[in-house]
Amino acid sequence: MPSTTDPARLLLRHAVATLAYRGGKTLRGAPPEFAAARCAAGTRSAAEILAHVGDLLDWGLALAQGRRSWNDSTPLPWDDEVARFYAALARFDEYLASGLPLESPPEKLFQGPVADALTHVGQLALLRRVAGAPVRGENYYKADIAAGTVGPEQPAASLEFG
């Protein structure tokens, strides 16, 4: 069985935990109407972006397991979509932590589904500002992010701005 101490695998798990931290900060306290927020006509709503993030995490797990599957999900009600985000993070991290073989290189899992999901979390943060409910900036270097911490309960911010 592959080692769970492989540096690339550990870094990938840390990236998934970073996604949970940054995503959690962006999702917490979003006003009820945020799910429908859009930057402009023809763009994805916040709920559609979050559903896409869930699909990316499911895809990342599938790739790690050696499956080639993609699903375009219809957005769930906001609270259900937030729960799906955390559940998908947990499933992906659990597999990464299991020591089961990675059927895709960790670098590819990072550059594809994980990096794309981080980009979309950034879009959600920007959309929060556009919707009049901004997320406070933070020095993420100082954040207490640890591999395996992928649920809705995240450490408090270490150094926020504004």
FENBELHU-V177364 format. One record per backbone hydrogen bond with DSSP energy under -1.0 kcal/mol. CO is the residue of the C=O (numbers start at 0). NH is the residue of the N-H. E is the energy in kcal/mol with one decimal. If there is no record, write none. Layout:
co:CO nh:NH e:E
co:CO nh:NH e:E
//
This chain:
co:5 nh:9 e:-2.6
co:6 nh:10 e:-2.3
co:7 nh:11 e:-2.1
co:8 nh:12 e:-2.3
co:9 nh:13 e:-2.2
co:10 nh:14 e:-2.3
co:11 nh:15 e:-2.1
co:12 nh:16 e:-2.2
co:13 nh:17 e:-2.3
co:14 nh:18 e:-2.2
co:15 nh:19 e:-2.0
co:16 nh:20 e:-2.4
co:17 nh:21 e:-3.0
co:18 nh:22 e:-2.6
co:19 nh:23 e:-2.6
co:20 nh:24 e:-2.2
co:21 nh:25 e:-1.8
co:22 nh:26 e:-2.4
co:23 nh:27 e:-2.5
co:26 nh:29 e:-1.7
co:30 nh:33 e:-2.3
co:32 nh:35 e:-1.1
co:33 nh:36 e:-1.8
co:34 nh:46 e:-2.4
co:36 nh:45 e:-1.5
co:39 nh:42 e:-1.8
co:44 nh:48 e:-2.5
co:45 nh:49 e:-2.5
co:46 nh:50 e:-2.3
co:47 nh:51 e:-2.0
co:48 nh:52 e:-2.1
co:49 nh:53 e:-2.2
co:50 nh:54 e:-2.2
co:51 nh:55 e:-2.5
co:52 nh:56 e:-2.3
co:53 nh:57 e:-2.3
co:54 nh:58 e:-2.4
co:55 nh:59 e:-2.6
co:56 nh:60 e:-2.1
co:57 nh:61 e:-2.4
co:58 nh:62 e:-2.9
co:59 nh:63 e:-2.3
co:60 nh:64 e:-1.9
co:61 nh:66 e:-3.3
co:62 nh:65 e:-1.2
co:63 nh:102 e:-2.8
co:76 nh:80 e:-2.3
co:77 nh:81 e:-2.6
co:78 nh:82 e:-2.1
co:79 nh:83 e:-2.2
co:80 nh:84 e:-2.1
co:81 nh:85 e:-1.9
co:82 nh:86 e:-2.4
co:83 nh:87 e:-2.8
co:84 nh:88 e:-2.2
co:85 nh:89 e:-2.4
co:86 nh:90 e:-2.4
co:87 nh:91 e:-2.3
co:88 nh:92 e:-2.9
co:89 nh:93 e:-2.7
co:90 nh:94 e:-1.9
co:91 nh:95 e:-2.3
co:92 nh:96 e:-2.5
co:93 nh:97 e:-1.1
co:104 nh:108 e:-2.1
co:105 nh:109 e:-2.3
co:106 nh:110 e:-2.7
co:107 nh:111 e:-1.8
co:108 nh:113 e:-2.0
co:109 nh:114 e:-2.7
co:111 nh:115 e:-2.2
co:112 nh:116 e:-2.2
co:113 nh:117 e:-2.4
co:114 nh:118 e:-2.1
co:115 nh:119 e:-2.1
co:116 nh:120 e:-2.1
co:117 nh:121 e:-1.9
co:118 nh:122 e:-1.7
co:119 nh:123 e:-2.2
co:120 nh:124 e:-2.1
co:121 nh:125 e:-2.3
co:122 nh:126 e:-2.7
co:123 nh:127 e:-2.1
co:124 nh:128 e:-1.5
co:125 nh:129 e:-2.3
co:126 nh:130 e:-2.4
co:127 nh:132 e:-3.0
co:128 nh:131 e:-1.5
co:136 nh:160 e:-2.4
co:137 nh:139 e:-1.3
co:138 nh:141 e:-1.3
co:142 nh:144 e:-1.5
co:145 nh:148 e:-2.2
co:147 nh:149 e:-1.3
co:158 nh:138 e:-2.7
//
